[in-house]
Amino acid sequence: MKNMSNSENNSSFQTIIDSLTKKAQANTHKIGFPDALDIRVFKACHYLIEHSIAEPYLIGNPDQIQHMAKESSISIDNIPILNPKDCIDKEDIIDFYESRKSKDITYEQATTLLLDNPLYSAGIILKKGMIDGCVAGNISSTANIIKAGLHTVGKQLGIDTISSFFIMVLPDGTIYTYADGAVVPSPNSQQLCDIAYSTAKNIETILGIQPRVAFLSFSTKGSAKHPDIEKVQNAYALFTHLHPDIIAEGELQFDAAIIPSIAKMKIKDSILQGTANICIFPDLDAGNIAYKITERLAKAKAIGPIIQGLSKPYFDLSRGCSIYDIVLVSTICCISK
């Protein structure tokens, strides 16, 4: 992706992107784009094909997609289009209706949703294994993408919480992962545990590094008392009970989580010893503010938010995304499980 954007001219960041690209190129994956009526998507698909990163598929009404391409003077002859009316059969509609009829949806409404709403169409096509992942959000809202994903592919086994994470790359190449920064406003202890587990497993898969998880708070190991601190303490206790194989510690203040000298001073026999690479924030306020501060003041590059917790990769974009963003999220989608 070296020629995609001058704003990404950072050697450490580029090294990481090159590594992700090579991983994606190692095994070809089919990525669907339900927000297909977008020139940015057409151009991103061409890049994915030209650099052998993924096999892109546009999902939706072929006439509408081809009309937009023609009006934009962009050839999409080499980009396949999946027409929901050809991919989704009566059995798919019945299965979807049966799973949703308790929510006061009629069979006719279920049919319309699956055949005429590309987000839902893509989810069923993904569930059937016709594609390996979905990337949307360049037109649709995050809420609508998560809703469509939940109603089609469903939640990941053993995970009750849909959340997100950001990969933060500092100028010196140091990587931290922040969660959750985009989805769950006020997570409880169980949700924090889910967020931590999903993030740890995804980072292990995507970056190939051993997760070292810090449950963050404004207290370090009981240095203060408050119900918000107890929530984090309970989340950490639950996490260590359910996932003893993952290195984790809590509750910690941010400096004690990432600076060895501070950890040594504040914590006797620290598990992480100030070397956390995954930061689990107590709520969305903290996570979202932290990622923006790190991005703006520390000049870090932020990758994300990456949606997690669904049974198959169904990723979100900002509606203000660039072609580069679409390519990058698609690349990560290729190497996610």
N, C-alpha and C positions, 0 to 999 in steps of 0.2 A: 504493500500500500504506500510505497515511498512517494509516489507522485500524486496522491489523492488530495493533499491539503498542506499548504505551506505552514499553517498554524500548528501542525503536528511535528514541526522540525525540531525534534528532541531525540538525541541519539539513544539514550537509555530507554525511552518510551518506544522508539522505533525497533530496538532490539527485541523487546517483548512482543510487539506486534508481529515482527518477522517470525518469531517462535510460534505464536498462535497460528499464523498463516500456514506454516509448514505442517503443523498438526492437522489442520483442516484439510490440507492438500493430500495428506497420507491416505485418507479414506474418503471417497466421494460421498457426500450426503445431499439429499434432495430437500431443498428449503422452499416452503410455500410463502407467497406474499398476498394475503387477502386484501390489503389496502393497495390494490394494484393500479388504481386510477391516479397515477402520480408519476410525473416525468422523472423524479429522483429515483424511483424504484426501477424504472426502465434502465437508467444509466448504471445503477448499482448492479443490476442483473448482468449487464454486459461486462462489467468489471469482474464479477464473480466467475463468469464463463471464461473470459480471456486469461485469467490467472489460475484457472483450475481449482478454485477454492470450493465451489459448490455447484450443484445443478439447480438453478432457480426455476420456480414455477409460478406463474401468475394465476391467481384464483379469482374467478368471477365471471361475469357475462362477457363472452368473447367479443361480441359486437361492440360493446361499450369500450372495452380495452383497446381493441384494434382501431376504433374511431379516434380515441385520444392519442394513440401513437401516430396515426396519420396526420392529425391536426398539429402535432408537435414535431412532425418531420423526423421521427425517430423510428428506425426499423426494429421490429421485435420478432422478425421471422425466425430467429434462432432461439427464441424464448417460448417454451411450451405454455399453453393456457389450459388450466383445468376448469372445465365447465361443471359446476355443481350438479346440474341436471344429468350429466353423464356419469358422474362419480358416486352420487348418492342414490341408493335404491330404496324401494318400499320397506325392506327389512330394516334399513338404517333409520328410517323415519319412525317406524313402529317402536324400535328399541328406544329411540330418543323420547318419543311420546310417553311410553310406559315409565320411563325414569323421571318424567317431569309432570305427569298428569295430576299428581297431588298438589302441584303448584297452580292449579286452575288454568292449565293450558289445554286448548282443544287440539285435536288431530290436525285440523286445517291450519291452525296457528303454528304447530310444530313443523308442518310441511313448508309453510312460507318461510319460517325462520331458517331452516336448513338449506333451502334452495335459493333464497333471495338475499340472505344476509351473509356476505363472504366470511365474516369472522366465525360464524357458526359452521358454515360450509367447510372452512379450513380445518376447524377442530375435528369434525367427523372424518375428513380425508386424512388427517394426521392420526387419528385413532385407528383407522383401518390399515395404516402402514403404507399408504401410497406415497407419503412424504415422510421425512425424518424430523422436521421441525418447522415452526412457523415464526415469521417476523412481521409484526404489524405495529401500528401506533403512529405512523407518519400522517395518518388521517384520523384514525379512531382514538378515543380516549383510553387511558389506562384502565379505568373502571370497566369499560365495555369489553376490553380484551380479557381481563381477568374473569369477568362474568361468562364470556363465551368459552374460555378455557375450562372453567369449573364445570359448566353444563355439558361439555363434550368429552374432553379427555379425563376430567376429574382430578382429584388430588393424588399425589404420590403416596404409595402405600406406607403407612406408619407416620405420615405427616398430616397434621390438621390445619396448618397455617400456611397461607400463601404470603410470601414476603419478597424482599428484594435485597440486592447487595450492590455495592460500588467497589470496583477495583481502583485503588488510588496509586498512581505511579509518581514518586517524587523525582526531582531532577537528577539525583544521584543514582536512580534505578531502584531504590528501596520500594518495596510494595507492601501496602496495607490494604485490608479489605474491611469495609464498613457495612454494617447491617443493623437494623433495617433503615433505609433512608428514603423510602418512597411509598410504602403500602400500609403498614399497620400503625395507626396513630398511638394507641396506648396498650401495648402488649402486656398480657399477664405473664406469670412465671412459666406456665406451660408453653405459651407462644414464644417467649424468649428462648426457651429450650429448643423448640422446633426451628426457630430462625438460626440459632447457633449451629445446629446439626446440619441443616440444609446448606448453610454457607460453607461449613467445613468440608463437606463432601464435594461440593461444587468446585471449591478452590483447589482441592486435591486433584480433581479431574482436569480442570481447565489449565491450571498453572503448573501442576506436577510438583507441588511443594507440600511439606508436612504442615497441616494446620496447627496453629498455636492460638487458642481461643481465650480472649479476655472478656469477662462480663463486667462492663463498666458501670460506675456509679460515682457519686460525689463522696463516697466513703471507701477506705481501704481496710479490708479485714476488720470491720466493726469499729472503725475510728469515730463513727457517728451512729445515731439511732434515728430511724424514720421508717414509716411504712414503705416508702419507695425503695429504701435500701433492702428491706426484708424481701421485697419482690425479687430483686436481683439475687439475693442470697439463696432464696428458694429455687430460682431458675438454675443457678449453678449447682445446687445440691441434686436437683432432678437430673441435670445433664450428666453429672459424674456417675450417677446411679445407672442411667440408661446407656451411656456411651463411655465407659471407663477406658476405652482404647484411644480416645482422642485427648490430647494434652490440652488442659484448660485450667483456668483459675478465676476466682471471683470472691467477693466483689472487689474491684480495683478502681482507683482513680487512673486517669489516662496516663499520667507521667509514670506511675508505678508499673503500668502495663508495658510501656515501650522503652523505658530508659533503665538499663541495668543498675546504674549507681543509685537511682531513686528507689528501685525495687529492693536493693540490698539494705538501704537505710530504713525503709518502711516495713518490710516484711521479713520475718525470720523464716528461713527455709522456703523461700518462694519457689513455686513450681515453674513458672514461666521465666523468672529472673529478668524481667524487663525485656523479653524478646517476643512479645505477642505479634502475630501478623494478621489476626482477625479480631476486630473490635465489635462487640455486641453492645449496642447502645440501649439504654433503658426505655426510650420512647422515640417516636418519629421526630419530635422537635429536636432532640439531641443529635440524632443520626443525620438528619437533613442539614442542620446548621453546620455540623462538623465537616461534612463532605464539601460544603461550599467554602468554608473557611480554609480548609486544606487546599482546595483548588485555587482559591484567589490569593491567599497570603503565602502559602508554601510553594506556589507555582506548580502544583501537582497536576497531572493529567488524570481525569476521571473517566472510567469506563463503566457505563451503566445508566440507569438502574437495570440490572438483570433480574427478571422475574424468576422465582423459584417456588417449588412446592407442588407444581402440577405434575401429572404422571408422565408427560412428554414435554419437550422444549417448545414453549409458546411464548416468544419474547416480545417485549414492548420497546417502542421508540418514542422519543419526544416528537411532537408534531412540528417542531422547528428543526428537526434533524437535517443533517447534510447527507450528501451521497456517501461521504466517508463514514459517517455514523452507521448508515444502513449496512455498508460492507463489513464494518467492524463487528456489529452485533450479529450479523449473519455468520461471520467467521466463528464467533464464540458459540453460536447455536450449533454449528457443525461438530464441535468437540464436547458438547454437553451431553449428559446421559438423560 
